[in-house]
Amino acid sequence: MQRPAFLLMPGFSAIAFFAALEPLRIANRLSGKELYRWTIHAPRGDHAEASNAMQLRTDGPVPDSSDALIVCAGFEPLANASKALLGQVRRLWRAGHQVGAVDTGAFVLAEAGILGSETITLHWEAADQFRRRYPRIPVSGELYERHARLFTCAGGTAAMDMMLDGIALSHGMALATAVSDQLIHDRIRPPGAPQRVTLAEQAGSAGPVVQRVIAAMERSVALQGTLEAILAEVGISRRQAERLFTARLGTTPGRYFREVRIRHALELMRNARMPVHEAALAAGFSSQPVFSRACRQSFGKSPRELAGSADAPSSC
């Protein structure tokens, strides 16, 4: 029997937690055996509260008999990540336990000092913030990453795929597939399946050349690349790009790239809590006023209004 312990940080993602837990429950039911016996824990108190305000009763301190510690977090992954809690994570790791993270739980593992050369993954919204805070820890865009004793996933329904993969490793693909069928999950996605649809994929009908330009825009925006450098990378002239973008998307490559940069800056404001002027510079705008003017021209709102709006532009 495997005994995973779920550590639910304040504001954890409920959908990611249940996506990780339910495959274990269904595996027990279908096998007719108690293959998994899990416990639920919080940093403090007798309940854990999710980002949707749902509260779950917890089982006290994490038991030493647990086979694996799985840290589930959400928008504020380090809330209540006390020295004592981080020390417990380190002790479990040093004692040879498996340790995993769901969604932004990787922040807790990194803060505990147990991450190093092995590649981890987390929700795409928090990836840039993680890289800035822990620049030496390799981060991928995979749905999940699994190593000998370390496993991480992007959250959401990716937690389901990671746990189904774990069931297949421990108890065979037949059981994992049967659990997947019970969940109306048409297939167990491999780790390399994309976390989200990219802008280039959204513009799929625009043709391969435009798609390559948009993909290059997405790659370069965090590096503050210029449109000229992007077009040179793809091997297309400015005139040809203007013609293709206007014909296929009804806009110019310059205006399209400006919106890519706006979206990137807004993500930094929302997810990294970055001030407006810092987000503007990080997205390649020369100043906060230039960024603010671009937001109003493209979307009719200020950066702060867009960052806090449910109708704000998003790349996902």
Rosetta blueprint (number, residue, H / E / L):
1 M L
2 Q E
3 R L
4 P E
5 A E
6 F E
7 L E
8 L E
9 M L
10 P L
11 G L
12 F E
13 S L
14 A H
15 I H
16 A H
17 F H
18 F H
19 A H
20 A H
21 L H
22 E H
23 P H
24 L H
25 R H
26 I H
27 A H
28 N H
29 R H
30 L H
31 S H
32 G L
33 K L
34 E L
35 L L
36 Y E
37 R L
38 W L
39 T E
40 I E
41 H E
42 A L
43 P L
44 R L
45 G L
46 D L
47 H E
48 A E
49 E E
50 A E
51 S L
52 N L
53 A L
54 M L
55 Q E
56 L E
57 R E
58 T L
59 D L
60 G L
61 P L
62 V L
63 P L
64 D L
65 S L
66 S L
67 D L
68 A E
69 L E
70 I E
71 V E
72 C E
73 A E
74 G E
75 F L
76 E L
77 P L
78 L L
79 A L
80 N L
81 A L
82 S L
83 K H
84 A H
85 L H
86 L H
87 G H
88 Q H
89 V H
90 R H
91 R H
92 L H
93 W H
94 R H
95 A L
96 G L
97 H L
98 Q E
99 V E
100 G E
101 A E
102 V E
103 D E
104 T L
105 G L
106 A H
107 F H
108 V H
109 L H
110 A H
111 E H
112 A H
113 G L
114 I L
115 L L
116 G L
117 S L
118 E L
119 T L
120 I E
121 T L
122 L L
123 H L
124 W H
125 E H
126 A H
127 A H
128 D H
129 Q H
130 F H
131 R H
132 R H
133 R H
134 Y L
135 P L
136 R L
137 I L
138 P L
139 V E
140 S L
141 G L
142 E L
143 L L
144 Y E
145 E E
146 R E
147 H L
148 A L
149 R L
150 L E
151 F E
152 T E
153 C E
154 A L
155 G L
156 G L
157 T L
158 A H
159 A H
160 M H
161 D H
162 M H
163 M H
164 L H
165 D H
166 G H
167 I H
168 A H
169 L H
170 S H
171 H H
172 G L
173 M H
174 A H
175 L H
176 A H
177 T H
178 A H
179 V H
180 S H
181 D H
182 Q H
183 L L
184 I L
185 H L
186 D L
187 R L
188 I L
189 R L
190 P L
191 P L
192 G L
193 A L
194 P L
195 Q L
196 R L
197 V L
198 T L
199 L H
200 A H
201 E H
202 Q H
203 A L
204 G H
205 S H
206 A H
207 G L
208 P H
209 V H
210 V H
211 Q H
212 R H
213 V H
214 I H
215 A H
216 A H
217 M H
218 E H
219 R H
220 S H
221 V H
222 A H
223 L H
224 Q L
225 G L
226 T L
227 L H
228 E H
229 A H
230 I H
231 L H
232 A H
233 E H
234 V H
235 G L
236 I L
237 S L
238 R H
239 R H
240 Q H
241 A H
242 E H
243 R H
244 L H
245 F H
246 T H
247 A H
248 R H
249 L H
250 G L
251 T L
252 T L
253 P H
254 G H
255 R H
256 Y H
257 F H
258 R H
259 E H
260 V H
261 R H
262 I H
263 R H
264 H H
265 A H
266 L H
267 E H
268 L H
269 M H
270 R H
271 N H
272 A L
273 R L
274 M L
275 P L
276 V H
277 H H
278 E H
279 A H
280 A H
281 L H
282 A H
283 A L
284 G L
285 F L
286 S L
287 S L
288 Q H
289 P H
290 V H
291 F H
292 S H
293 R H
294 A H
295 C H
296 R H
297 Q H
298 S H
299 F H
300 G L
301 K L
302 S L
303 P H
304 R H
305 E H
306 L H
307 A H
308 G L
309 S L
310 A L
311 D L
312 A L
313 P L
314 S L
315 S L
316 C L
